[in-house]
């Protein structure tokens, strides 16, 4: 009943730590520390693109 | 009564109310030491400044007074920051400069969809590694929110006028 929100593998989470990731059709299509640089990649996605900020291990959440 | 008794989440409520609940699984992220970091991160839907629908994951934070948004995400969404409302906000992560902006988005599953509009604080430091955060003001008033840490899920149920 719960919506599944597992999006990335452990390897991908480690690889993209501290970055924004754009997922289109279950595939990572772009990543960057600056989301504004991903705008053209977001517009290329024909489905609803998913935007996810991957936390670093040392991130403190307010 | 019988169907209520079989309801795993809330035995006092009927099946129609089950459908009105939105249940999201926590994200489990592995640290380098192998332990898991569990986080109640939920998908929200918002339009970019170009009118593109985006699915964005945000952390539901009952310890945050206000919602927070990274500057680059606010730019992508075309949020109009209110220049006159610059300030600082503080948490256990320190003090940061923020501007207020109105943020409209939707939360949905296969049965329910709710449009939400709230004031978010846009973090002006683009180097902060903080995800979008849904804090209490403007968000927690609109849902009954249950964190089930052991079951690694978060349950949202829209507050109805008759409940208030």
Backbone of each chain as ProteinMPNN parsed JSONL, in Angstrom:
{"seq_chain_A": "XXXXXXXXXXXXXXXXXXXXXXXXXXXXXXXXXXXXXXXXXXXXXXXXXXXXXXXXXXXXXX", "coords_chain_A": {"N_chain_A": [[0.822, -1.205, 0.0], [2.023, 1.174, 0.678], [3.68, 3.81, -1.035], [6.326, 3.121, -3.17], [9.499, 4.404, -2.84], [12.097, 4.008, -3.473], [14.669, 4.957, -5.339], [17.253, 5.049, -6.315], [20.253, 3.124, -6.591], [22.506, 1.884, -4.013], [25.075, 2.356, -4.86], [24.738, 4.405, -6.713], [23.737, 6.392, -5.062], [25.95, 6.917, -3.49], [27.732, 7.754, -5.427], [26.578, 10.118, -6.379], [26.454, 11.811, -4.219], [25.682, 14.779, -2.526], [24.797, 16.063, -4.751], [22.377, 17.301, -7.169], [20.021, 15.25, -8.753], [18.615, 14.202, -11.803], [15.987, 12.224, -12.735], [14.678, 10.285, -15.259], [12.195, 8.331, -16.582], [12.955, 6.179, -14.934], [15.695, 6.282, -15.099], [18.85, 7.759, -14.392], [19.473, 10.784, -15.786], [20.913, 13.085, -15.683], [23.159, 15.002, -13.617], [24.271, 17.255, -11.105], [25.943, 19.705, -9.037], [24.741, 22.099, -9.139], [21.538, 22.931, -9.662], [20.368, 24.542, -11.607], [21.898, 24.182, -13.836], [20.909, 21.925, -14.912], [18.656, 22.299, -16.276], [18.129, 22.131, -19.079], [18.373, 19.414, -19.479], [16.28, 18.493, -17.935], [14.135, 19.444, -19.41], [14.309, 17.826, -21.612], [13.241, 15.414, -20.925], [10.604, 13.248, -21.551], [8.653, 12.226, -19.959], [7.279, 12.814, -16.645], [9.774, 14.428, -15.024], [11.901, 13.433, -12.318], [13.174, 15.087, -9.519], [15.852, 15.109, -7.378], [17.63, 15.672, -4.44], [20.662, 14.557, -3.395], [21.801, 13.71, -0.296], [24.834, 14.595, 1.439], [26.959, 12.634, 3.524], [27.662, 14.086, 5.762], [25.724, 15.968, 6.059], [23.776, 18.21, 7.884], [20.545, 18.317, 8.934], [18.206, 20.883, 9.299]], "CA_chain_A": [[0.0, 0.0, 0.0], [2.896, 2.342, 0.703], [4.317, 4.094, -2.303], [7.744, 2.808, -3.189], [10.263, 5.591, -3.198], [13.491, 3.675, -3.718], [14.922, 5.471, -6.68], [18.622, 4.853, -6.756], [21.009, 2.071, -5.914], [23.494, 2.383, -3.047], [26.232, 2.846, -5.618], [24.383, 5.704, -7.289], [23.625, 7.356, -3.964], [27.317, 7.279, -3.103], [28.344, 8.454, -6.565], [25.984, 11.445, -6.584], [26.295, 12.482, -2.917], [25.852, 16.228, -2.558], [24.373, 16.598, -6.041], [21.017, 17.14, -7.665], [19.921, 14.196, -9.766], [17.38, 14.191, -12.591], [15.626, 10.862, -13.137], [13.641, 10.252, -16.286], [11.885, 6.953, -16.958], [13.745, 5.312, -14.042], [17.128, 6.376, -15.392], [19.496, 9.043, -14.109], [19.863, 11.377, -17.073], [21.821, 14.206, -15.464], [23.442, 15.306, -12.214], [25.141, 18.413, -10.923], [25.774, 20.392, -7.749], [23.913, 23.274, -9.415], [20.324, 22.467, -10.344], [20.044, 25.369, -12.77], [22.624, 23.636, -14.992], [20.227, 20.719, -15.383], [17.358, 22.693, -16.831], [17.928, 21.602, -20.437], [18.164, 17.961, -19.351], [14.916, 18.317, -17.422], [13.193, 19.695, -20.504], [14.395, 16.737, -22.596], [12.505, 14.246, -20.434], [9.244, 13.243, -22.099], [7.735, 11.93, -18.855], [7.482, 13.756, -15.54], [11.094, 14.188, -14.45], [12.041, 13.434, -10.863], [14.305, 15.882, -9.042], [16.224, 14.583, -6.058], [18.903, 16.14, -3.881], [21.29, 13.459, -2.657], [22.545, 14.303, 0.82], [26.147, 14.093, 1.84], [26.896, 11.971, 4.834], [27.844, 15.029, 6.864], [24.686, 16.986, 6.03], [22.946, 18.39, 9.068], [19.231, 18.821, 8.561], [17.714, 21.843, 10.297]], "C_chain_A": [[0.864, 1.266, 0.0], [3.534, 2.544, -0.662], [5.808, 3.835, -2.195], [8.528, 4.037, -3.619], [11.751, 5.294, -3.342], [13.805, 4.006, -5.165], [16.29, 5.109, -7.216], [19.283, 3.731, -5.965], [21.974, 2.705, -4.9], [24.698, 2.985, -3.771], [25.954, 4.231, -6.202], [24.287, 6.772, -6.208], [25.006, 7.834, -3.531], [27.967, 8.137, -4.182], [27.861, 9.898, -6.665], [25.803, 12.219, -5.276], [26.583, 13.975, -3.04], [25.364, 16.868, -3.845], [22.854, 16.514, -6.221], [21.038, 16.081, -8.752], [18.581, 14.346, -10.487], [17.142, 12.761, -13.071], [14.477, 10.944, -14.128], [13.428, 8.808, -16.697], [12.802, 5.966, -16.227], [15.244, 5.335, -14.318], [17.659, 7.747, -14.99], [19.987, 9.614, -15.433], [20.82, 12.55, -16.895], [22.03, 14.409, -13.971], [24.415, 16.468, -12.133], [24.947, 18.971, -9.513], [24.864, 21.612, -7.918], [22.707, 22.855, -10.256], [20.024, 23.272, -11.598], [20.779, 24.883, -14.031], [21.91, 22.436, -15.603], [18.917, 21.031, -16.111], [17.111, 22.113, -18.222], [17.697, 20.093, -20.396], [16.749, 17.665, -18.856], [13.902, 18.472, -18.551], [13.214, 18.602, -21.567], [13.538, 15.542, -22.207], [11.055, 14.304, -20.925], [8.207, 12.855, -21.057], [7.951, 12.984, -17.768], [8.846, 13.494, -14.913], [11.078, 14.259, -12.924], [13.307, 14.185, -10.487], [14.609, 15.453, -7.619], [17.573, 15.151, -5.641], [19.473, 15.0, -3.04], [22.113, 14.056, -1.517], [23.946, 13.739, 0.935], [26.007, 13.444, 3.206], [26.932, 12.967, 5.98], [26.771, 16.112, 6.899], [23.903, 17.017, 7.339], [21.626, 18.982, 8.622], [18.706, 19.708, 9.674], [16.527, 21.31, 11.065]], "O_chain_A": [[0.501, 2.285, -0.588], [3.882, 1.587, -1.353], [6.464, 4.274, -1.251], [8.238, 4.635, -4.655], [12.574, 6.209, -3.336], [13.265, 3.4, -6.091], [16.466, 4.891, -8.414], [18.913, 3.441, -4.828], [22.221, 3.91, -4.934], [25.259, 3.992, -3.341], [26.815, 5.111, -6.189], [24.703, 7.913, -6.41], [25.202, 9.015, -3.241], [28.658, 9.113, -3.89], [28.636, 10.795, -6.995], [25.056, 13.198, -5.246], [27.607, 14.377, -3.594], [25.496, 18.079, -4.024], [22.159, 15.769, -5.53], [21.959, 16.024, -9.567], [17.549, 14.585, -9.861], [17.994, 12.168, -13.732], [13.453, 11.578, -13.876], [14.369, 8.132, -17.112], [13.349, 5.043, -16.829], [15.979, 4.486, -13.814], [17.008, 8.767, -15.215], [20.812, 9.007, -16.116], [21.47, 12.968, -17.853], [21.183, 14.036, -13.16], [25.276, 16.634, -12.997], [23.917, 18.74, -8.878], [24.285, 22.097, -6.946], [22.85, 22.474, -11.417], [19.477, 22.73, -12.559], [20.338, 25.14, -15.151], [22.269, 21.984, -16.69], [18.178, 20.129, -16.504], [16.007, 21.653, -18.514], [16.918, 19.558, -21.185], [16.107, 16.713, -19.3], [12.931, 17.721, -18.634], [12.262, 18.458, -22.334], [13.152, 14.746, -23.064], [10.369, 15.307, -20.728], [7.018, 13.118, -21.236], [8.716, 13.93, -17.954], [9.053, 12.432, -14.324], [10.337, 15.041, -12.328], [14.374, 13.956, -11.057], [13.726, 15.437, -6.761], [18.538, 15.111, -6.405], [18.839, 14.539, -2.091], [23.034, 14.833, -1.766], [24.215, 12.59, 0.587], [25.048, 13.689, 3.937], [26.327, 12.747, 7.029], [26.878, 17.066, 7.669], [23.434, 15.99, 7.829], [21.598, 20.041, 7.995], [18.752, 19.34, 10.848], [15.998, 21.996, 11.939]]}, "seq_chain_B": "XXXXXXXXXXXXXXXXXXXXXXXXXXXXXXXXXXXXXXXXXXXXXXXXXXXXXXXXXXXXXXXXXXXXXXXXXXXXXXXXXXXXXXXXXXXXXXXXXXXXXXXXXXXXXXXXXXXXXXXXXXXXXXXXXXXXXXXXXXXXXXXXXXXXXXXXXXXXXXXXXXXX", "coords_chain_B": {"N_chain_B": [[-18.284, -2.442, 10.889], [-16.734, -4.713, 10.927], [-14.962, -4.476, 8.753], [-13.539, -2.304, 9.603], [-12.164, -3.309, 11.788], [-10.341, -4.868, 10.541], [-8.598, -3.16, 9.45], [-5.3, -2.282, 9.033], [-3.935, 0.087, 9.67], [-5.544, 1.937, 11.015], [-7.82, 0.985, 13.027], [-10.209, 2.11, 13.818], [-11.412, 3.365, 11.752], [-13.161, 3.372, 8.584], [-13.171, 1.599, 5.367], [-13.267, 3.51, 3.314], [-11.897, 5.616, 4.379], [-9.37, 4.569, 4.513], [-8.529, 4.709, 1.91], [-8.153, 7.394, 1.709], [-5.826, 7.917, 2.926], [-2.404, 8.656, 2.551], [0.406, 6.872, 2.059], [3.821, 6.729, 2.485], [6.925, 5.258, 1.841], [9.888, 5.355, 3.843], [13.057, 6.693, 2.843], [15.941, 4.783, 2.695], [19.204, 5.289, 3.277], [22.455, 4.245, 2.864], [25.16, 4.627, 5.069], [28.752, 5.167, 5.074], [29.744, 3.555, 7.028], [28.098, 1.433, 6.987], [25.734, 1.503, 8.388], [22.227, 2.42, 8.394], [20.645, 5.327, 7.165], [17.654, 6.656, 7.832], [14.972, 8.298, 6.269], [12.125, 10.398, 6.173], [11.105, 11.086, 3.307], [9.189, 12.559, 0.834], [7.343, 12.467, -2.291], [6.569, 15.411, -4.095], [4.604, 17.442, -6.295], [5.301, 19.907, -8.601], [5.199, 22.855, -10.665], [7.586, 23.901, -13.07], [9.253, 27.017, -13.891], [8.809, 27.147, -16.548], [6.473, 25.889, -16.92], [6.576, 23.187, -16.77], [5.76, 20.028, -15.423], [7.093, 18.805, -12.447], [8.486, 16.215, -10.467], [9.339, 16.263, -7.226], [11.433, 15.478, -4.529], [10.941, 15.836, -1.099], [11.905, 16.494, 2.265], [10.059, 15.62, 5.069], [9.768, 17.392, 7.929], [9.264, 17.459, 11.168], [10.48, 18.921, 13.087], [11.104, 21.345, 12.088], [10.197, 24.71, 11.975], [9.444, 26.16, 9.735], [9.012, 25.728, 6.161], [11.683, 24.938, 3.948], [13.722, 25.821, 1.161], [16.132, 25.083, -1.304], [18.076, 27.569, -3.03], [18.612, 27.199, -5.799], [16.623, 25.435, -6.595], [14.377, 26.991, -6.161], [14.782, 28.904, -8.123], [14.528, 27.339, -10.414], [11.856, 26.693, -10.226], [10.783, 29.126, -10.525], [10.01, 30.772, -8.429], [8.863, 33.67, -6.826], [10.772, 35.564, -4.941], [10.335, 37.412, -1.993], [11.64, 40.4, -1.733], [11.578, 42.192, 0.307], [11.368, 40.747, 2.524], [13.663, 39.604, 3.773], [15.746, 37.649, 5.829], [17.107, 35.855, 8.622], [17.416, 32.443, 9.493], [17.579, 29.881, 11.921], [18.933, 26.752, 12.87], [19.827, 23.481, 14.035], [21.872, 23.201, 12.336], [23.045, 25.637, 12.061], [23.108, 29.176, 11.237], [21.33, 30.769, 8.645], [20.925, 32.834, 5.705], [17.818, 33.889, 4.456], [15.022, 34.202, 2.153], [11.567, 34.929, 1.842], [9.088, 33.056, 0.045], [6.245, 32.21, -1.985], [5.027, 28.943, -2.331], [3.634, 26.604, -4.386], [2.23, 23.416, -4.688], [1.525, 19.909, -5.32], [0.361, 17.003, -3.631], [0.108, 13.589, -4.097], [-1.419, 10.36, -4.652], [-2.469, 7.227, -6.054], [-5.131, 7.454, -5.443], [-5.742, 9.884, -4.226], [-5.414, 13.467, -4.364], [-3.939, 16.445, -3.458], [-3.866, 19.926, -3.425], [-1.492, 22.201, -2.4], [-0.516, 25.23, -0.867], [1.959, 27.249, 0.365], [4.077, 29.306, 2.492], [7.464, 29.401, 1.898], [10.865, 29.313, 3.011], [13.504, 30.544, 1.243], [16.69, 29.438, 0.819], [19.533, 31.402, 0.726], [22.199, 30.888, 0.395], [23.879, 29.115, -1.902], [25.565, 27.025, -1.61], [24.869, 25.328, 0.372], [24.139, 22.072, 1.457], [21.408, 21.056, 1.535], [18.3, 19.438, 1.406], [15.016, 20.077, -0.109], [12.694, 21.066, 2.369], [9.823, 20.247, 4.18], [8.295, 21.94, 6.549], [6.573, 22.629, 9.698], [4.765, 24.912, 9.746], [2.107, 25.817, 7.731], [2.047, 23.383, 6.461], [1.834, 21.116, 8.191], [-0.543, 21.714, 9.392], [-2.393, 20.94, 7.599], [-2.562, 18.24, 7.282], [-3.079, 15.146, 9.005], [-0.368, 13.745, 10.358], [1.578, 10.921, 10.549], [4.429, 9.484, 11.788], [6.013, 6.524, 11.281], [8.474, 5.172, 12.488], [9.686, 2.674, 13.036], [8.462, 1.075, 11.168], [9.237, 2.299, 8.977], [7.814, 4.233, 7.46], [5.709, 6.955, 6.428], [2.651, 8.495, 7.139], [0.104, 10.306, 5.663], [-2.815, 12.095, 6.175], [-5.422, 13.921, 4.995], [-6.552, 16.794, 6.666], [-9.859, 17.243, 7.43], [-12.575, 19.592, 7.213], [-14.564, 18.967, 9.132], [-13.094, 17.759, 11.084], [-11.761, 19.737, 12.354]], "CA_chain_B": [[-17.35, -2.623, 11.997], [-15.795, -5.781, 10.653], [-13.874, -4.009, 7.899], [-12.709, -1.425, 10.409], [-11.295, -4.114, 12.639], [-9.274, -5.447, 9.729], [-7.743, -2.113, 8.919], [-4.035, -2.357, 9.753], [-3.391, 1.376, 10.082], [-6.434, 2.655, 11.916], [-8.98, 0.117, 13.137], [-11.433, 2.838, 14.126], [-11.91, 4.016, 10.553], [-13.638, 2.46, 7.564], [-12.338, 1.413, 4.173], [-13.199, 4.762, 2.554], [-10.845, 6.442, 4.962], [-8.073, 3.984, 4.168], [-8.155, 5.232, 0.606], [-7.783, 8.797, 1.834], [-4.487, 8.015, 3.498], [-1.28, 8.521, 1.638], [1.49, 6.24, 2.801], [5.079, 6.767, 1.747], [8.026, 4.579, 2.51], [11.102, 6.123, 4.089], [14.269, 6.375, 2.096], [17.063, 4.255, 3.464], [20.473, 5.542, 2.615], [23.535, 3.594, 3.61], [26.362, 5.408, 5.361], [29.976, 4.426, 4.764], [29.989, 2.529, 8.06], [27.153, 0.345, 6.781], [24.451, 1.751, 9.049], [21.251, 3.054, 7.522], [20.051, 6.612, 7.508], [16.257, 6.583, 7.422], [14.46, 9.661, 6.126], [10.769, 10.519, 5.618], [11.14, 11.937, 2.126], [7.982, 12.265, 0.046], [7.283, 13.171, -3.578], [5.585, 16.473, -4.32], [4.557, 17.791, -7.717], [5.259, 21.357, -8.785], [5.514, 23.266, -12.026], [8.76, 24.748, -13.253], [8.914, 28.352, -14.42], [8.386, 26.953, -17.937], [5.21, 25.171, -16.935], [6.832, 21.748, -16.793], [5.478, 19.355, -14.154], [8.265, 18.136, -11.874], [8.317, 15.43, -9.244], [10.459, 16.683, -6.37], [11.392, 14.812, -3.229], [11.146, 16.768, 0.014], [11.971, 15.892, 3.598], [9.048, 16.08, 6.019], [10.558, 17.645, 9.137], [8.406, 17.964, 12.243], [11.274, 19.805, 13.941], [11.31, 22.632, 11.419], [9.039, 25.609, 12.043], [9.067, 26.608, 8.394], [9.542, 24.97, 5.032], [12.922, 25.49, 3.403], [13.985, 25.403, -0.209], [17.402, 25.576, -1.853], [17.944, 28.677, -3.975], [18.577, 26.771, -7.203], [15.307, 24.855, -6.868], [13.44, 28.119, -6.256], [14.994, 29.502, -9.445], [13.946, 26.426, -11.408], [10.397, 26.759, -10.12], [10.363, 30.496, -10.809], [9.369, 31.373, -7.261], [9.158, 35.09, -6.637], [11.174, 35.85, -3.569], [9.908, 38.722, -1.519], [12.881, 41.057, -1.343], [11.426, 42.933, 1.55], [11.274, 39.819, 3.651], [14.913, 38.899, 3.965], [16.036, 37.445, 7.241], [17.929, 34.685, 8.906], [16.769, 31.401, 10.267], [18.604, 29.081, 12.583], [18.613, 25.405, 13.296], [21.02, 22.857, 14.607], [22.922, 23.306, 11.333], [23.607, 26.976, 12.06], [22.234, 30.279, 10.838], [21.423, 31.004, 7.206], [20.107, 33.927, 5.182], [16.67, 33.367, 3.697], [13.954, 35.089, 1.695], [10.299, 34.211, 1.782], [8.435, 32.92, -1.263], [5.075, 31.324, -1.989], [5.318, 27.683, -3.014], [2.427, 25.812, -4.628], [2.562, 22.071, -5.152], [0.49, 18.905, -5.065], [0.747, 15.692, -3.108], [-0.907, 12.679, -4.641], [-1.186, 8.954, -4.926], [-3.425, 6.763, -7.063], [-6.504, 7.732, -5.02], [-5.919, 11.224, -3.675], [-4.534, 14.551, -4.812], [-4.203, 17.658, -2.7], [-3.084, 21.101, -3.8], [-1.009, 22.892, -1.206], [0.206, 26.474, -1.094], [2.5, 27.698, 1.654], [5.246, 30.186, 2.437], [8.709, 28.686, 2.16], [12.061, 30.147, 3.13], [14.48, 30.173, 0.217], [18.045, 29.585, 1.356], [20.276, 32.218, -0.217], [23.522, 30.292, 0.186], [23.694, 27.999, -2.83], [26.504, 25.942, -1.31], [24.34, 24.452, 1.413], [23.724, 20.768, 0.943], [20.171, 20.756, 2.256], [17.201, 19.156, 0.482], [13.777, 20.79, 0.237], [12.145, 20.622, 3.654], [8.454, 20.643, 4.515], [8.203, 22.146, 7.993], [5.225, 22.57, 10.278], [3.855, 26.003, 9.378], [1.549, 25.746, 6.395], [1.947, 22.008, 5.958], [1.348, 20.158, 9.194], [-1.935, 22.014, 9.713], [-3.28, 20.434, 6.552], [-2.597, 16.783, 7.311], [-2.702, 14.352, 10.174], [0.871, 13.103, 9.896], [2.079, 9.898, 11.462], [5.733, 8.918, 11.453], [6.184, 5.168, 11.804], [9.91, 4.98, 12.31], [10.03, 1.249, 12.998], [7.948, 0.504, 9.917], [9.878, 3.094, 7.926], [6.853, 4.867, 6.574], [5.038, 8.153, 6.902], [1.252, 8.454, 6.703], [-0.54, 11.615, 5.597], [-4.259, 12.065, 5.971], [-5.847, 15.323, 4.91], [-7.46, 17.282, 7.698], [-11.14, 17.65, 6.873], [-13.188, 20.657, 8.02], [-15.309, 18.44, 10.268], [-12.138, 17.341, 12.107], [-11.151, 20.878, 13.023]], "C_chain_B": [[-16.296, -3.672, 11.68], [-14.629, -5.3, 9.78], [-12.964, -3.041, 8.656], [-11.706, -2.221, 11.23], [-10.128, -4.699, 11.849], [-8.298, -4.395, 9.201], [-6.437, -2.052, 9.7], [-3.535, -1.031, 10.288], [-4.244, 2.055, 11.145], [-7.741, 1.879, 12.057], [-10.276, 0.844, 13.428], [-12.073, 3.447, 12.88], [-12.285, 2.979, 9.491], [-12.749, 2.438, 6.338], [-12.202, 2.699, 3.374], [-12.089, 5.66, 3.08], [-9.456, 5.882, 4.69], [-7.587, 4.58, 2.856], [-7.698, 6.677, 0.695], [-6.425, 8.988, 2.486], [-3.444, 7.914, 2.394], [-0.096, 8.017, 2.452], [2.738, 6.227, 1.927], [6.158, 6.05, 2.548], [9.187, 5.538, 2.737], [12.151, 5.774, 3.022], [15.305, 5.835, 3.068], [18.339, 4.499, 2.683], [21.603, 5.021, 3.486], [24.697, 4.55, 3.823], [27.585, 4.539, 5.056], [30.269, 3.355, 5.806], [28.965, 1.39, 7.982], [25.809, 0.545, 7.459], [23.518, 2.505, 8.102], [20.794, 4.394, 8.066], [18.629, 6.585, 6.954], [15.672, 7.991, 7.356], [13.055, 9.654, 5.533], [10.723, 11.531, 4.485], [9.98, 11.554, 1.226], [8.013, 13.012, -1.292], [6.206, 14.245, -3.582], [5.689, 16.881, -5.783], [4.391, 19.305, -7.848], [5.63, 21.687, -10.217], [6.77, 24.124, -12.044], [8.31, 26.101, -13.798], [8.459, 28.266, -15.873], [7.084, 26.163, -18.046], [5.356, 23.664, -16.973], [6.519, 21.138, -15.433], [6.707, 18.584, -13.694], [7.854, 17.348, -10.643], [9.549, 15.669, -8.39], [10.339, 15.977, -5.031], [11.774, 15.794, -2.123], [11.101, 16.021, 1.34], [10.867, 16.473, 4.479], [9.709, 16.168, 7.391], [9.676, 18.272, 10.217], [9.168, 18.898, 13.189], [11.515, 21.169, 13.339], [10.047, 23.48, 11.529], [8.507, 25.908, 10.652], [9.59, 25.631, 7.343], [10.757, 25.707, 4.478], [13.138, 24.966, 1.993], [15.338, 25.929, -0.657], [17.147, 26.625, -2.932], [17.808, 28.185, -5.415], [17.251, 26.101, -7.559], [14.26, 25.969, -7.008], [13.563, 28.809, -7.618], [14.354, 28.645, -10.53], [12.424, 26.525, -11.417], [9.867, 28.168, -10.408], [9.649, 31.147, -9.643], [9.8, 32.822, -7.135], [9.49, 35.337, -5.179], [10.768, 37.273, -3.21], [11.13, 39.438, -0.933], [12.779, 41.767, 0.0], [11.425, 42.019, 2.769], [12.506, 38.94, 3.743], [15.158, 38.75, 5.459], [16.986, 36.286, 7.431], [17.074, 33.692, 9.662], [17.855, 30.495, 10.823], [18.058, 27.713, 12.933], [19.857, 24.783, 13.865], [22.178, 22.916, 13.611], [23.552, 24.685, 11.275], [22.594, 27.996, 11.603], [22.423, 30.563, 9.359], [20.529, 32.17, 6.817], [19.009, 33.344, 4.305], [15.808, 34.513, 3.173], [12.68, 34.267, 1.614], [9.784, 34.143, 0.345], [7.223, 32.016, -1.106], [5.377, 30.105, -2.851], [4.02, 26.886, -3.139], [2.827, 24.46, -5.207], [1.396, 21.142, -4.852], [1.132, 17.667, -4.458], [-0.319, 14.719, -3.578], [-0.446, 11.236, -4.594], [-2.256, 8.516, -5.923], [-4.866, 7.118, -6.726], [-6.755, 9.202, -4.696], [-4.967, 12.218, -4.323], [-4.926, 15.81, -4.058], [-3.278, 18.774, -3.172], [-2.758, 21.891, -2.539], [-0.327, 24.186, -1.643], [0.676, 26.983, 0.261], [3.66, 28.658, 1.421], [6.472, 29.35, 2.78], [9.838, 29.701, 2.305], [13.07, 29.652, 2.103], [15.876, 30.472, 0.755], [18.917, 30.301, 0.325], [21.679, 31.693, -0.491], [23.363, 29.047, -0.682], [24.629, 26.83, -2.533], [25.997, 24.993, -0.225], [23.825, 23.155, 0.811], [22.472, 20.296, 1.683], [19.06, 20.498, 1.239], [16.008, 20.068, 0.77], [13.182, 20.187, 1.502], [10.716, 21.131, 3.803], [8.35, 20.701, 6.031], [6.755, 22.273, 8.44], [4.288, 23.652, 9.746], [3.398, 25.885, 7.928], [1.376, 24.337, 5.868], [1.329, 21.064, 6.985], [-0.087, 20.468, 9.628], [-2.897, 21.313, 8.763], [-3.418, 18.916, 6.548], [-2.448, 16.273, 8.743], [-1.487, 13.538, 9.723], [1.365, 12.135, 10.961], [3.421, 9.379, 10.949], [5.817, 7.529, 12.088], [7.632, 4.757, 11.55], [10.272, 3.503, 12.183], [9.569, 0.586, 11.707], [8.468, 1.256, 8.701], [8.854, 3.642, 6.927], [6.216, 6.068, 7.25], [3.633, 8.159, 6.304], [0.684, 9.87, 6.766], [-2.032, 11.415, 5.374], [-4.745, 13.51, 6.048], [-6.798, 15.665, 6.044], [-8.729, 17.77, 7.025], [-11.755, 18.731, 7.767], [-13.912, 20.132, 9.254], [-14.387, 17.992, 11.401], [-11.625, 18.515, 12.919], [-12.085, 21.471, 14.066]], "O_chain_B": [[-15.139, -3.564, 12.087], [-13.473, -5.653, 10.016], [-11.765, -2.966, 8.385], [-10.54, -1.842, 11.345], [-9.069, -4.989, 12.405], [-7.291, -4.729, 8.577], [-6.453, -1.798, 10.905], [-2.785, -1.008, 11.264], [-3.718, 2.676, 12.069], [-8.672, 2.095, 11.282], [-11.349, 0.254, 13.299], [-13.175, 3.99, 12.959], [-11.786, 1.854, 9.504], [-11.737, 3.134, 6.257], [-11.14, 2.963, 2.811], [-11.43, 6.37, 2.321], [-8.479, 6.629, 4.642], [-6.412, 4.912, 2.698], [-6.936, 7.139, -0.154], [-5.934, 10.113, 2.583], [-3.606, 7.168, 1.428], [0.341, 8.659, 3.407], [2.71, 5.773, 0.783], [6.28, 6.218, 3.761], [9.439, 6.426, 1.921], [12.118, 4.711, 2.402], [15.505, 6.394, 4.147], [18.526, 3.984, 1.581], [21.689, 5.318, 4.677], [25.163, 5.2, 2.887], [27.466, 3.338, 4.813], [30.95, 2.37, 5.521], [28.972, 0.49, 8.822], [24.846, -0.157, 7.149], [23.957, 3.139, 7.142], [20.586, 4.564, 9.268], [18.432, 6.501, 5.742], [15.853, 8.785, 8.279], [12.806, 8.995, 4.523], [10.348, 12.686, 4.682], [9.8, 10.384, 0.89], [8.638, 14.066, -1.404], [5.082, 14.022, -3.133], [6.723, 16.692, -6.425], [3.471, 19.899, -7.285], [6.29, 20.903, -10.899], [6.991, 24.956, -11.164], [7.139, 26.299, -14.121], [7.808, 29.179, -16.382], [6.652, 25.814, -19.145], [4.38, 22.943, -17.182], [6.952, 21.657, -14.404], [7.289, 17.809, -14.453], [6.984, 17.767, -9.879], [10.664, 15.321, -8.778], [9.248, 15.893, -4.466], [12.79, 16.484, -2.204], [10.359, 15.053, 1.507], [10.76, 17.692, 4.615], [10.151, 15.163, 7.948], [9.382, 19.467, 10.177], [8.554, 19.588, 14.003], [12.065, 22.054, 13.995], [8.952, 23.014, 11.211], [7.3, 25.911, 10.413], [10.483, 24.824, 7.602], [10.841, 26.933, 4.534], [12.789, 23.831, 1.67], [15.661, 27.093, -0.419], [16.146, 26.577, -3.647], [16.98, 28.696, -6.168], [16.801, 26.19, -8.702], [13.374, 25.898, -7.861], [12.565, 29.244, -8.193], [13.718, 29.16, -11.449], [11.788, 26.451, -12.469], [8.659, 28.376, -10.521], [8.773, 31.987, -9.845], [10.972, 33.151, -7.319], [8.621, 35.324, -4.307], [10.85, 38.196, -4.022], [11.588, 39.144, 0.171], [13.764, 41.919, 0.723], [11.476, 42.485, 3.908], [12.42, 37.712, 3.787], [14.812, 39.629, 6.248], [17.596, 35.806, 6.476], [16.137, 34.056, 10.373], [18.93, 30.371, 10.238], [16.88, 27.548, 13.248], [20.835, 25.476, 14.147], [23.331, 22.706, 13.987], [24.499, 24.893, 10.518], [21.39, 27.739, 11.577], [23.553, 30.595, 8.87], [19.532, 32.466, 7.475], [19.241, 32.428, 3.517], [15.859, 35.635, 3.677], [12.713, 33.065, 1.351], [10.012, 35.047, -0.459], [7.173, 31.169, -0.215], [5.911, 30.222, -3.954], [3.39, 26.539, -2.14], [3.662, 24.381, -6.108], [0.414, 21.531, -4.219], [2.284, 17.336, -4.737], [-1.513, 14.996, -3.469], [0.745, 10.939, -4.51], [-2.881, 9.358, -6.567], [-5.733, 7.092, -7.599], [-7.866, 9.699, -4.878], [-3.874, 11.868, -4.768], [-6.096, 16.192, -4.024], [-2.068, 18.587, -3.299], [-3.632, 22.201, -1.73], [0.355, 24.224, -2.668], [-0.118, 27.13, 1.19], [4.155, 28.801, 0.303], [6.516, 28.68, 3.811], [9.761, 30.812, 1.779], [13.443, 28.479, 2.1], [16.196, 31.61, 1.099], [19.025, 29.855, -0.817], [22.277, 32.03, -1.513], [22.786, 28.049, -0.252], [24.502, 25.763, -3.134], [26.627, 23.974, 0.059], [23.156, 23.157, -0.222], [22.485, 19.27, 2.364], [18.9, 21.276, 0.299], [15.992, 20.758, 1.789], [13.167, 18.97, 1.685], [10.441, 22.309, 3.575], [8.32, 19.675, 6.712], [5.829, 22.051, 7.66], [3.16, 23.363, 9.345], [4.219, 25.857, 7.011], [0.626, 24.123, 4.916], [0.409, 20.307, 6.673], [-0.774, 19.6, 10.167], [-4.069, 21.117, 9.083], [-4.298, 18.373, 5.88], [-1.78, 16.888, 9.574], [-1.587, 12.731, 8.798], [1.542, 12.5, 12.123], [3.527, 8.899, 9.82], [5.702, 7.392, 13.306], [7.963, 4.102, 10.561], [11.069, 3.125, 11.324], [10.204, -0.346, 11.214], [8.183, 0.902, 7.557], [9.021, 3.524, 5.713], [6.191, 6.178, 8.476], [3.446, 7.868, 5.123], [0.774, 10.542, 7.792], [-2.45, 10.66, 4.496], [-4.51, 14.216, 7.028], [-7.73, 14.917, 6.34], [-8.674, 18.625, 6.141], [-11.472, 18.77, 8.964], [-13.883, 20.77, 10.307], [-14.826, 17.857, 12.542], [-11.116, 18.34, 14.027], [-11.73, 22.445, 14.73]]}, "name": "protein", "num_of_chains": 2, "seq": "XXXXXXXXXXXXXXXXXXXXXXXXXXXXXXXXXXXXXXXXXXXXXXXXXXXXXXXXXXXXXXXXXXXXXXXXXXXXXXXXXXXXXXXXXXXXXXXXXXXXXXXXXXXXXXXXXXXXXXXXXXXXXXXXXXXXXXXXXXXXXXXXXXXXXXXXXXXXXXXXXXXXXXXXXXXXXXXXXXXXXXXXXXXXXXXXXXXXXXXXXXXXXXXXXXXXXXXXXXXXXXXXXX"}
